Amino acid sequence: MQCFYADTDEYRCVVGMSGMTGVRIDFQDFAPVSMKKLIEDKCDTVAKSSSRSCRVQASFVYLADHREEQSNGTVLMIIIPEDGKATLTPAK
């Protein structure tokens, strides 16, 4: 998945944004601290987008999801992890 730093205690990761449906997973925190720091320091933010794409693998416990229909007719599914947390590893 591709992750970026959205705001304090808000990280967003996107999976499979193609066609009419996309999936976004919102996290409040990551482990280990080194991966959290990497996302904050080296990845895109809401305010700026660069070519520094941050591909990672995330492990988390699924809690819930909801779908949001966008104004352009696409659907965004937002997955909510338990406790808002995930463990990250570099993408293979």
N, C-alpha and C positions, 0 to 999 in steps of 0.2 A: 504494500500500500504506500501511497505518497502522503507524507505528513508535513504540517506546517504549524508555526506558532501563531495562534490567533490573538491571545491576550493573556493577562495574568491568570494562571490556572485554567487556561483554555487552549487545548491543542486539537486540531482537526486533521483527520486522516480520510483519504478518499480511496475507494476501491472501484474499479471497473466503470468509470464515467464514460460510457459510450451509448449511443442510441438515445432512447427516450428515458432511460432510468439510470440513476447514479446512486451510489451508496456512500454515506459519510458516517464516520464513527467519531464522536466527540469524547475527548478524555480530559480529566482534570489534572492527572499526574501520570508520570512514567517512572519505571525503574529499569535499569539502574540509573543513578544520577548522571553518569557519563553520557548516556543516550538522551536524557532530558536536556542536558546542557548543549549537546550537539543540535537538537531540534531548535532550541532557543537561539543559538549563536550562528548556525550555519545554514539554516533553512529559510524558505520563503516565509513571509508574514502576511497578514491581511492587507497591510499598507503597501508592501512591495513584493513584486514577483520577479524572480530572477531565473537563471538557468540552473540554479543550485537545487535540484530536485532531491528530496530526501526520501529515498525508498527504504522502508524498514519492514520487518515482520513483527507483528504484535500478538501477544497471548493475553487473553482476558476472558472473564466470565460474562456471558450475555445476560442482560437483565430484561430489556424491552426494546421496542422499536416503534417508530411512527413514520407515516408517509406524508410528504408535503407536496401538493401540486404547485408547480411554479407558474408564473404568469405566461411563460412561453409554451405551456402545455406539457412540459416534461414533469417527471415525478422524481423527487429526491427522497430516499429512505434514510432516516437517521437512526443508527443503532446506538443504544445506550448501554454501556458496560456497567457491571456491578461496581459500586464505589467509585466509578469514574476513573478507574486505574487500569494500566496495562504494563506488561513487561515487554520491552523492545529488544530486538536483536537486529544487526545489520542484515539487509536483504541479501539473499544468496544469488 
